[in-house]
Amino acid sequence: TISNNALDDYTLDDRVKSRMGGNEIFFKPYEKSDVFGILKDRAKHAFRISISDNILEYYASLSSDDHGDARRALDLLRTAGEICNGKEISKSDVDNAKSVLQKDRATFLVSQSSVHQKAVIAAICSLSLFESSWNSTSAIYKKYAKLVDQTPLSYRRIVDLLVELQNYGLTVSRTVSRGRHGYGNEYKLKISPEMVGPAVNQKWWEDNLEYKKKQDEIRKRIEAMKSLGGPFGKRYSRIFNRYRNL
């Protein structure tokens, strides 16, 4: 058996595990020097125009810091080669290739998600756009319950879905202290909401961006009114605040 989860105990009957026996072998992620060697060898055979070692080292650095996956590093090299149109590959080509792959991966993962998974992703995108990048499980659940068209799933099930999204590579989590309320988890998107939101629903995302633009305009007007000072400024500040919260 092969697993990316080093702590996975496999969902097998204990008698089956005992019968299988065997030893565990752990494979470390590729380091920067390993990825550089693989890319240098492949680039030599794949491109007519040679790629400088500085660019290959930049590839290797991005890959080793992000995931340590040689296959994804090769995908990045191939995509940058397509973007450069036969010219020498530059760092900007590498960065553009990374954005293209992230967008394609996000679109694929979201398109394969269930209705409730998409609603959870939409909740995180919306909170990231209007609130903050890191959001608690309870905040995500409340937003999800408002967005989903069907009967909301249980809180425990949404926790499971958040773990699945983290395993997909769409989100990351952290554990934070809440004082006397104990510890809790917070989640944020691993890639920008601008890449994930349109994959959920293009029209929904465009409406959110338009609403965000209006909110920002109202906030600027509030600050401008506050700067006037006196009763006039306070009065119009209250009016705009009331309108913003509608």
C-alpha positions in Angstrom: 0.0 0.0 0.0 1.1 3.6 -0.7 -0.2 6.7 1.2 0.7 10.4 1.3 -0.4 10.4 4.9 2.5 9.2 7.1 0.3 8.7 10.1 -2.5 6.8 8.2 -3.2 3.5 9.8 -5.3 2.2 6.9 -8.9 1.2 7.2 -8.2 -2.6 7.2 -9.3 -5.3 9.6 -6.7 -6.0 12.3 -6.5 -9.6 11.2 -5.7 -8.5 7.7 -3.0 -6.2 8.9 -1.5 -8.9 11.0 -1.5 -11.3 8.1 0.1 -8.8 5.7 2.9 -8.0 8.1 5.5 -5.9 6.1 7.7 -2.9 6.9 7.1 0.8 6.6 9.3 2.8 4.3 9.2 6.6 4.4 10.2 8.7 1.3 11.2 12.3 2.1 10.0 15.1 -0.1 12.6 16.2 -2.7 15.0 18.9 -1.6 16.0 21.9 -3.7 19.1 20.2 -5.1 17.1 17.0 -6.0 14.5 19.0 -7.9 17.2 21.1 -9.6 19.0 17.9 -10.9 15.7 16.5 -12.3 14.7 19.7 -14.0 18.2 20.3 -15.5 18.2 16.8 -17.1 14.7 17.1 -18.5 15.2 20.7 -19.7 18.3 19.6 -21.7 16.2 17.1 -23.7 12.9 19.1 -23.9 14.0 22.6 -25.0 16.0 23.8 -28.0 16.9 27.0 -26.2 18.9 26.3 -23.1 17.5 27.4 -19.8 19.9 29.1 -17.4 20.8 27.5 -14.1 19.5 30.6 -12.3 16.0 30.0 -13.7 16.2 26.3 -12.9 17.2 27.1 -9.4 14.2 29.4 -9.1 12.0 26.6 -10.3 13.6 24.2 -7.7 13.2 26.8 -4.9 9.5 27.3 -5.6 8.8 23.6 -5.8 10.8 22.6 -2.7 9.4 25.4 -0.6 5.8 24.7 -1.7 5.3 20.9 -2.1 8.6 19.1 -2.9 6.8 17.3 -5.7 9.0 16.7 -8.8 6.0 16.0 -11.1 4.4 19.4 -10.3 7.8 21.0 -10.8 8.0 19.5 -14.3 4.4 20.7 -15.0 5.6 24.2 -14.0 8.5 23.9 -16.4 6.3 22.7 -19.3 3.7 25.4 -18.8 6.4 28.1 -18.6 7.8 26.7 -21.9 4.4 27.1 -23.5 4.0 30.7 -22.2 7.4 31.9 -23.4 6.6 31.3 -27.1 10.0 30.0 -28.1 11.9 32.7 -26.3 14.2 32.3 -23.4 12.2 31.5 -20.2 12.3 34.3 -17.6 11.2 34.5 -14.0 8.0 36.2 -15.0 7.2 33.2 -17.2 7.7 30.9 -14.2 5.4 33.1 -12.0 2.7 33.2 -14.8 3.0 29.5 -15.2 2.5 29.0 -11.5 -0.7 31.2 -11.5 -2.0 29.2 -14.5 -1.5 25.9 -12.9 -3.0 27.1 -9.6 -6.1 28.4 -11.4 -6.5 25.2 -13.5 -6.1 23.0 -10.4 -8.6 25.1 -8.4 -11.1 25.0 -11.3 -10.7 21.2 -11.5 -11.0 20.5 -7.8 -14.0 22.8 -7.4 -15.8 21.3 -10.4 -15.4 17.8 -8.9 -16.7 18.9 -5.5 -20.2 18.1 -4.2 -22.9 20.7 -3.7 -22.1 21.1 0.0 -18.3 21.2 -0.6 -18.9 24.0 -3.1 -21.0 25.9 -0.6 -18.2 25.6 2.0 -15.7 26.8 -0.5 -18.0 29.7 -1.4 -18.4 30.5 2.3 -14.6 30.7 2.8 -14.2 32.8 -0.4 -16.9 35.3 0.8 -15.4 35.6 4.3 -12.0 36.1 2.8 -13.3 38.9 0.6 -15.4 40.8 3.2 -14.0 39.7 6.6 -10.4 38.3 7.0 -8.3 35.6 5.4 -8.4 33.4 8.5 -11.8 32.3 9.7 -13.0 30.0 12.5 -15.0 26.8 11.8 -18.1 28.4 13.4 -17.9 31.5 11.2 -17.5 29.3 8.1 -20.5 27.1 9.2 -22.8 30.1 9.7 -21.9 31.5 6.3 -22.2 28.1 4.6 -25.7 27.6 6.2 -26.8 30.9 4.5 -25.4 30.1 1.1 -26.4 26.4 0.7 -29.7 25.9 -1.2 -30.4 22.6 0.5 -30.9 21.7 4.2 -27.5 22.4 5.8 -25.4 19.5 6.9 -24.5 19.1 10.6 -21.6 21.0 12.1 -19.6 17.8 12.6 -20.0 17.0 8.9 -18.8 20.4 7.8 -15.7 19.9 10.0 -15.0 16.7 8.0 -15.5 18.6 4.7 -13.0 21.3 5.8 -10.4 18.5 6.5 -11.1 17.1 3.0 -10.6 20.6 1.4 -7.3 20.9 3.3 -6.2 17.4 2.0 -7.1 18.6 -1.5 -4.7 21.5 -1.1 -7.3 24.3 -1.3 -7.1 25.4 2.3 -4.7 25.5 5.2 -5.5 25.4 8.9 -4.1 26.5 12.2 -5.0 25.9 15.9 -5.5 29.1 18.0 -6.2 29.6 21.6 -9.6 31.2 22.6 -8.8 31.7 26.3 -11.2 30.0 28.6 -13.1 28.6 25.6 -10.2 26.4 24.8 -8.6 25.9 21.4 -10.2 26.0 18.0 -9.2 25.7 14.3 -9.1 28.5 11.7 -9.0 28.0 8.0 -8.0 30.1 5.0 -7.6 29.6 1.3 -4.2 28.4 0.1 -4.6 30.3 -3.1 -6.2 33.7 -3.7 -10.1 33.9 -3.6 -9.9 35.5 -7.1 -8.8 32.1 -8.4 -11.3 30.0 -6.5 -14.4 32.2 -6.5 -15.1 32.2 -10.3 -14.7 28.4 -10.2 -17.6 28.1 -7.8 -19.9 30.3 -9.8 -18.8 33.1 -12.1 -22.0 35.2 -11.7 -22.0 34.8 -7.9 -18.4 35.9 -7.7 -18.9 38.9 -9.9 -21.9 40.0 -7.7 -19.7 39.7 -4.7 -17.0 41.8 -6.2 -19.5 44.5 -7.2 -21.0 44.5 -3.7 -17.4 44.7 -2.2 -16.8 47.7 -4.5 -19.9 49.5 -3.2 -18.9 48.7 0.4 -15.5 50.2 -0.1 -17.0 53.4 -1.6 -19.4 53.7 1.4 -16.4 53.2 3.8 -14.5 56.0 2.0 -17.5 58.4 2.4 -17.8 57.5 6.1 -14.2 58.4 6.6 -14.6 61.6 4.7 -17.6 62.6 6.7 -15.8 61.8 10.0 -13.0 64.1 8.9 -15.4 67.0 8.8 -16.0 66.8 12.6 -18.8 68.4 14.5 -22.4 67.4 14.5 -22.6 67.5 10.7 -19.9 64.9 10.4 -21.3 62.7 13.1 -24.8 62.8 11.6 -23.8 61.7 8.1 -21.4 59.2 9.5 -24.3 57.5 11.3 -26.4 57.6 8.2 -23.8 55.9 6.0 -23.0 53.3 8.7 -26.7 52.4 8.9 -26.9 52.1 5.1 -23.7 50.0 5.0 -25.2 47.5 7.4 -28.4 46.9 5.4 
